[in-house]
Amino acid sequence: MANKDITELILITTLIFLIAPAFLLVYIFIYNQRKKRHIEEKEQLRSAFQQELLKTQIEVQEQTLTNISREIHDNITQVLSFVKLNLGMIEGADEPIKKMIDESRELVAQTINDLRYLSKSMSFEHIAQLGFVKTLEMETGRINNSGLIKIILNIEGNTYPLGEERELVLFRIFQEALNNTLKHSGAKYLKINLQYSNELFNLTLEDDGTGFSAVSLVEISGSGLRNMENRAALIGAVATIDSSPGKGCSVKVTLNPFKHQLYIDGNHPDSLG
Amino acid sequence: MPKPLRLNHICYLMLNFFTANTISEAICLIIAIICLISDHDLTWRIMIPYLLITCVAEFLGIYIGRQNHWVYNLFIIFEAGFTNFIFARLLNKYTNSNFLIAVGISLFVISYFYEILIHGFFKYNNITFTIISVEFVLYSLYYYYLLLKDGDYIVLKYSPAFWWVAGTLFFYFAVTACNLFDDELYSVMVTPKHHLTYFIFKILNIILYSCWSYSFICKKWLTKTSQS
């Protein structure tokens, strides 16, 4: 009887030995799943933090631009208007001096005008009020008048509002691209294409400048180009920058206008980066 | 009618070679050849020669019959060497395991020669086998501990290393129990010809080689995925 009990006990122990690894594997699987969730949560928190940081950076930048815009509008242009007025009040001057005063008045008037435009392009309120397309038209008009570069603006499809925040971001991307073109490319023409379709909005900027290689793209992506990509990602758009030496540069921003989602990692899922 | 009888006899003899062990080992070897022959990692490619040696040892063991203990005494050297090598490679991904592996190999060498000195080469080195079984169980548990402790997440379903260790753990954990209770289990007869350990070892072999085969398939998948 005792022998039988011992044999039974040994059989049960052996069975436990046989089954124990299975339980261990189940435990490892469950623990691994928990680890996955934990890593995902950590990643989400990190992404949310990055998103907040990016948003804050842009908000601070916008606030600064708005302050500068107000300062230009309320102070500098007012002072210049007084200067213009004072110049007009000068009487009894000789003919050559009068001519110089008139020229100076014209220059001051032109400066006031330019500053007003500059102030408007900096101001968030102004862009929100006029809308993206109108602001873009005004800005291209101003640049064309300056003679720095010839901008061709082409609009395809029926325009529709994209939302204040998105339009502001798109306008800032345009400004960044324009700034890069003027500073680095030596381009004579800049072609802007706005494509409004039912499911997609595209903003394409193409210049005929010197362009740059893919290697340089990686090297300089820390500044303006990276900025454009980050801004685009913030509104759920994808910014694609394409260039090669001697073939100009193209910046394409693609956005699904009806998908109101902010990408918490600051990167659109379709983004190449 | 001498000819058919002779043929039947040969067929009968041939059938002896086709056991659950040999079939599972042979299938595992074929899968290893298909999946690992072009693998860049030596850790995995070495599975092929090892499984080939296993199959040869198994067939030789059946061919020789009851006096086959020396075959398995010889094979245990390959088994210990191979398994220690693989565990060294797997554990070194997470931590420096050289000391641990060196201790394991030293214990194996000492117990192996001790047993040979005690009862000669023609009796199976049971203590040595128990010692390496415990070692491999501890290595497996340590590997899983390091895997869970590691910050990176891996999909265990498709992890070759995970399934290889799982097979090893299943086999050697149960084998340890069988070795410890060998005498008692040997007395339990399931059929008039076969005792319980006979069936347990068959099941364990099938589990071991199934897990290993799956791990080889996972390795192939991963290689394909990383290449495409």
Chai-1 contact restraints between the chains, C-beta under 6 A:
chainA,res_idxA,chainB,res_idxB,connection_type,confidence,min_distance_angstrom,max_distance_angstrom,comment,restraint_id
A,T7,B,E184,contact,1.0,0.0,6.0,A-B,restraint_1
A,I10,B,F181,contact,1.0,0.0,6.0,A-B,restraint_2
A,I10,B,E184,contact,1.0,0.0,6.0,A-B,restraint_3
A,T14,B,A177,contact,1.0,0.0,6.0,A-B,restraint_4
A,F17,B,F173,contact,1.0,0.0,6.0,A-B,restraint_5
A,F17,B,A174,contact,1.0,0.0,6.0,A-B,restraint_6
A,F17,B,A177,contact,1.0,0.0,6.0,A-B,restraint_7
A,L18,B,A174,contact,1.0,0.0,6.0,A-B,restraint_8
A,P21,B,L169,contact,1.0,0.0,6.0,A-B,restraint_9
A,P21,B,F170,contact,1.0,0.0,6.0,A-B,restraint_10
A,P21,B,F173,contact,1.0,0.0,6.0,A-B,restraint_11
A,L25,B,A166,contact,1.0,0.0,6.0,A-B,restraint_12
A,I28,B,Y144,contact,1.0,0.0,6.0,A-B,restraint_13
A,Y31,B,L148,contact,1.0,0.0,6.0,A-B,restraint_14
A,N32,B,L156,contact,1.0,0.0,6.0,A-B,restraint_15
A,K35,B,Y153,contact,1.0,0.0,6.0,A-B,restraint_16
A,K36,B,Y153,contact,1.0,0.0,6.0,A-B,restraint_17
A,I39,B,Y153,contact,1.0,0.0,6.0,A-B,restraint_18
